[in-house]
Amino acid sequence: AIINQKGKGVTCIYVAIGQKQSTIANVVRKLEEHGAMEHTIVVAAGAADPAAMQYLAPYAGCTMGEYFRDRGEDALIVYDDLSKQAVAYRQISLLLRRPPGREAYPGDVFYLHSRLLERAARVNAEYVEKFTGGEVKGKTGSLTALPIIETQGGDVSAFV
């Protein structure tokens, strides 16, 4: 999806959550080979990084995407993958002694992802003009989110 945005004026954000460094390097190499790094921001919180960093990485990437959206530009964000963010959130919640639910995930784990995905939106020209203090007029902006989750053995009915 990111490679196909080349030359279309779309800023892309790739958020790698809990991936091995070699996997992240392979993705970046592929993007470079296809000339996609010119319009792509990579936010990486690898498997070796602390759980707090893996939890916060999608929010950091989304904030970057919102910046472009609110300035009347189009942006695409790919979260790879949100199931690893849920695991990081579970680790943090257990350390904070929050009451665990099913499979030791906190009760608000679904709110975590819905809150993040609802930030992807299209804004009208009036909003863009107000946000930019009149600097940008007559342009609408959008942020499109592509979440990726890992399934266990193809079981899409798993808890998270």
Summary of the structure (lengths in Angstrom):
residues: 160
radius of gyration: 17.1
end to end distance: 24.2
largest distance: 51.7
contacts: 480
relative contact order: 0.18
helix: 45%
strand: 22%
